[in-house]
């Protein structure tokens, strides 16, 4: 799953949001995938859906973060760098 989540983040950073979304939807029970999902809906402008995924991920404190910076934070966590 880790390589898939990194791929989803990289796709999102490259503005391939639909492809990223397709990946994270496969792992809806995973907290990190839910967090990425939240960011994707934030980028999309769907605040309600974004907040739903932030709550599922337990990451509401990131709801106001800049999305691209947040994706880099998530990527570092997935890679185990922070």
Secondary structure by P-SEA (a helix, b strand, c coil): caaaaaaaaaaaaacaaaaaaaaaaaccccaaaaaaaaaaaaaacaaaaaaaaaaaacccccccccaaaaaaaaaaaaaccc
